[in-house]
């Protein structure tokens, strides 16, 4: 699924959009412009916005120590780790799913049965036992665990389930009525099944990922909802400009990618481009907003590598 739009921050004009392939290969159900796709780590940007919403309400702060809400849980997380450091991937905590470690996207990596991961508290079993890699705020290290911890912190601070919190603070203000967490073992008819990159086999990712996502990944969305997301984000409908600036402020330079990272968002500082990206078993997603060219690109795929060639071709076309 590919969508490209142009226009100012409040109103976009669709330049091109198209859908390819199958949402269900076995029954030959085609992907459409309305299909819901998993966005994997694209979820992290929305998690950051939910946390920012709690900061706006005075419930959390960038300097809130994680330990304040964790109590005795996850004792190996350093007591000095703050919400802001976790948002920026600078907490120093180790990762339950280390994307830099050797292995294949088709590996079974979760240490507990995936059907048991339904709520934020369930993730404690996955997150526990990982020591600090380095001192808090020493450097950048991308950490899925950190964003699962953020969901737990946000849930405990607000006393609301994380999915409900995300819906009320992010999706509803943005008009994203078809975005949310859905169980991978009971996908609705309009959602695409994620497929693994296996030769001659159309095997789904249902045994590879948590049955219900959390702060680090697992949201499903549509191209239309993501278009509304970018419009709402820049219009101040989700969080005010000052807080958005905090999320977009580069916290780390990532030389090997030619990018920087803020809090929940990849950044290209020289153009002001803001990027959401997700990659997992049976999922690939990339979307960006270039405020100079006033252009938004959204590429969604229900395969592990499907989004990358199209996203690269679009980036080259507009370069």
C-alpha positions in Angstrom: 0.0 0.0 0.0 1.5 3.3 -1.1 0.2 6.8 -0.6 1.9 10.2 -1.4 0.3 13.5 -0.4 1.3 17.1 -0.7 0.1 20.3 0.9 0.3 22.4 4.0 0.1 21.1 7.5 -3.6 21.4 7.8 -4.8 20.0 4.5 -3.2 17.4 2.1 -3.9 16.8 -1.5 -3.4 13.1 -2.6 -0.9 13.0 -5.4 -0.9 9.2 -5.8 -2.0 6.1 -4.0 -2.2 2.5 -4.9 -2.6 -1.0 -3.4 -0.9 -4.2 -4.4 -0.8 -7.8 -3.4 -3.0 -9.8 -1.1 -4.2 -9.3 2.4 -4.9 -13.0 2.6 -2.9 -15.1 0.1 -4.8 -18.3 0.7 -8.2 -16.8 -0.2 -6.7 -14.3 -2.7 -8.2 -11.4 -0.9 -6.5 -8.3 -2.4 -5.1 -5.4 -0.4 -7.1 -2.2 -0.8 -6.7 1.4 0.0 -8.8 0.7 3.2 -6.9 -2.3 4.4 -5.5 -2.2 7.9 -1.8 -3.0 8.2 0.4 -3.6 11.2 3.0 -0.8 11.5 5.4 -2.5 14.0 7.8 0.1 15.5 5.8 2.9 13.9 3.8 2.5 17.1 6.7 4.1 19.0 5.8 7.5 17.7 2.3 7.2 18.9 3.5 5.9 22.3 5.7 9.0 22.6 2.7 11.2 21.8 0.6 9.4 24.5 3.4 10.0 27.0 3.6 13.6 25.9 -0.2 13.9 26.5 0.4 12.7 30.1 3.1 15.3 30.4 0.8 18.0 29.2 -1.8 16.8 31.8 0.9 17.0 34.6 0.7 13.2 35.2 4.3 12.5 34.0 7.4 14.5 33.2 10.4 13.9 31.0 12.4 13.8 34.3 10.1 11.3 36.0 12.2 8.4 37.2 11.0 5.1 35.8 11.6 3.5 39.3 8.9 5.8 40.7 6.3 3.8 38.9 8.1 0.5 38.6 8.5 0.0 42.3 10.1 -3.4 42.8 9.4 -4.6 39.3 12.3 -4.8 36.8 15.0 -4.3 39.4 17.9 -4.4 36.9 16.7 -1.1 35.4 18.9 1.7 36.8 17.1 3.8 39.4 18.3 7.0 37.6 16.6 6.1 34.3 14.0 8.7 33.4 11.0 8.8 31.1 12.8 11.2 28.7 15.8 8.9 28.4 13.6 5.9 27.6 11.8 8.0 24.9 15.2 8.9 23.4 16.6 5.3 23.5 19.2 6.6 25.9 18.2 4.6 29.0 21.0 2.1 28.7 18.7 -0.8 29.5 19.2 -4.0 27.5 16.6 -5.2 25.0 14.3 -8.3 25.0 14.5 -8.1 21.2 17.9 -6.9 20.2 17.7 -5.8 16.5 21.5 -5.6 16.3 22.0 -9.2 17.3 22.6 -11.8 14.6 19.6 -13.8 13.5 16.7 -13.9 11.0 13.4 -12.2 11.0 11.9 -15.6 10.8 13.4 -16.7 14.2 11.2 -17.4 17.2 12.6 -14.9 19.7 10.1 -14.4 22.5 10.8 -16.3 25.7 7.2 -16.8 26.6 4.2 -18.1 24.5 3.0 -15.2 22.4 -0.7 -15.7 23.2 0.1 -14.8 26.9 1.2 -11.2 26.0 -2.2 -9.5 26.2 -1.7 -6.5 28.5 1.2 -4.2 29.6 1.7 -6.1 32.9 2.1 -9.4 31.0 5.2 -8.0 29.4 7.0 -8.0 32.8 7.9 -11.6 32.1 9.6 -10.7 28.9 11.3 -7.5 30.1 12.7 -8.9 33.4 16.3 -10.2 33.7 18.1 -7.8 31.4 20.9 -5.8 33.0 22.0 -2.3 32.1 24.2 -2.1 29.0 25.6 1.3 30.0 24.9 4.2 32.3 21.7 6.2 31.7 22.1 8.9 29.0 25.6 7.8 28.1 24.7 7.1 24.5 22.0 6.0 22.0 20.9 2.3 21.8 17.7 1.5 20.1 15.6 -0.5 22.6 12.2 -2.1 22.1 12.1 -3.0 25.8 12.1 0.7 26.7 8.9 1.4 24.8 7.2 -1.6 26.3 8.3 -0.1 29.7 6.9 3.2 28.7 3.5 1.6 28.0 3.6 0.1 31.5 4.6 3.5 33.1 1.9 5.4 31.2 -0.7 2.8 32.3 0.3 2.9 35.9 0.5 6.7 36.0 -2.9 7.2 34.3 -4.6 4.1 35.8 -6.0 3.4 32.3 -5.2 0.5 30.0 -2.5 1.5 27.5 -4.7 0.8 24.5 -7.5 3.1 25.9 -4.9 5.7 26.7 -3.5 5.7 23.2 -7.0 5.9 21.7 -8.1 8.8 23.9 -4.9 10.9 23.7 -3.7 10.2 20.2 -6.1 8.4 17.8 -9.3 10.1 18.7 -7.9 13.7 18.5 -6.3 12.8 15.2 -9.5 11.3 13.7 -7.8 7.9 13.4 -10.9 5.8 13.9 -9.5 2.6 12.3 -6.2 2.5 14.2 -5.6 0.4 17.3 -4.4 -2.8 18.7 -6.1 -6.0 17.4 -5.3 -9.6 18.3 -3.3 -11.3 15.6 -5.2 -14.6 16.1 -8.6 -12.9 15.4 -7.9 -10.3 12.8 -10.9 -8.4 11.5 -11.9 -8.9 7.8 -10.3 -5.6 6.8 -6.8 -6.4 8.2 -3.9 -7.8 6.3 -2.2 -11.0 7.5 1.6 -10.6 7.9 3.7 -13.0 5.8 7.2 -14.3 6.5 9.9 -14.3 3.8 10.0 -18.0 3.3 10.6 -19.6 -0.2 7.5 -21.3 -1.7 5.5 -21.0 1.6 2.8 -18.4 2.5 3.3 -18.7 6.3 1.9 -16.0 8.6 3.7 -14.3 11.5 1.0 -15.3 14.1 3.5 -17.3 16.2 6.3 -14.7 16.0 4.8 -11.6 17.6 2.8 -10.8 20.8 -0.8 -11.6 20.2 -1.6 -8.0 21.2 0.9 -5.2 20.8 2.2 -2.8 23.4 4.2 0.5 23.4 7.0 -0.8 21.2 4.8 -2.2 18.3 1.7 -3.9 17.2 -0.7 -1.1 16.1 -2.8 -1.6 13.0 -3.6 1.4 10.8 -4.6 2.5 7.3 -3.1 4.9 4.8 -6.1 7.2 5.4 -5.6 7.2 9.1 -1.9 7.8 8.8 -2.6 10.8 6.5 -4.9 12.2 9.2 -2.2 11.5 11.7 0.4 13.7 10.0 -2.1 16.5 9.5 -3.3 16.4 13.1 0.3 16.2 14.4 1.4 19.4 12.7 -1.9 21.3 13.4 -1.5 20.8 17.2 -4.5 18.5 17.5 -2.6 15.8 19.4 -0.1 17.8 21.5 0.7 21.5 21.5 3.6 22.8 19.4 6.0 23.3 22.4 5.7 19.6 23.4 5.9 18.5 19.8 9.1 20.4 19.5 10.5 18.5 22.5 9.7 15.2 20.7 11.3 16.5 17.4 14.4 17.8 19.1 17.4 15.6 18.1 18.7 13.7 21.1 21.3 11.6 19.3 23.1 11.5 15.9 23.0 8.2 14.1 25.9 8.5 11.6 25.5 5.0 10.0 21.9 5.9 9.0 22.5 9.5 8.2 19.7 10.4 10.6 19.1 11.6 14.2 16.6 10.4 16.8 14.4 12.6 18.9 11.9 11.1 21.2 9.8 8.5 19.4 10.7 9.8 15.9 13.6 9.4 13.4 14.7 12.8 12.1 16.5 14.2 9.1 17.6 17.6 10.7 18.9 19.2 7.5 15.4 19.2 6.0 13.3 18.9 9.1 11.9 15.6 7.8 10.2 13.4 10.5 10.1 9.7 10.0 8.1 6.7 11.4 9.4 3.3 10.6 8.5 -0.3 11.5 10.1 -3.7 10.7 9.2 -7.1 12.1 8.3 -10.6 11.0 5.6 -10.1 8.3 5.6 -6.3 8.7 7.4 -3.4 7.1 6.3 0.3 7.2 7.9 3.6 6.5 6.2 7.1 6.4 7.7 10.5 6.5 6.7 14.2 6.4 9.0 16.6 4.7 7.8 20.1 5.8 10.0 21.9 3.2 8.5 20.1 0.2 5.2 19.9 2.1 5.0 16.2 1.2 4.0 13.1 3.1 4.7 9.5 2.0 3.2 6.4 3.5 4.2 2.9 2.5 2.6 -0.1 4.3 3.3 -3.8 3.6 2.2 -7.1 5.1 5.6 -8.8 4.4 8.9 -8.4 6.1 10.6 -6.5 3.3 7.8 -5.4 1.1 7.9 -1.7 2.0 11.6 -1.0 1.4 11.9 -1.1 -2.4 8.9 1.2 -2.9 9.9 3.6 -0.1 13.4 3.8 -1.6 12.0 4.4 -5.1 9.8 7.2 -3.9 12.6 8.8 -1.9 14.9 8.7 -5.1 12.1 10.1 -7.2 11.7 13.2 -5.0 15.4 13.7 -4.3 
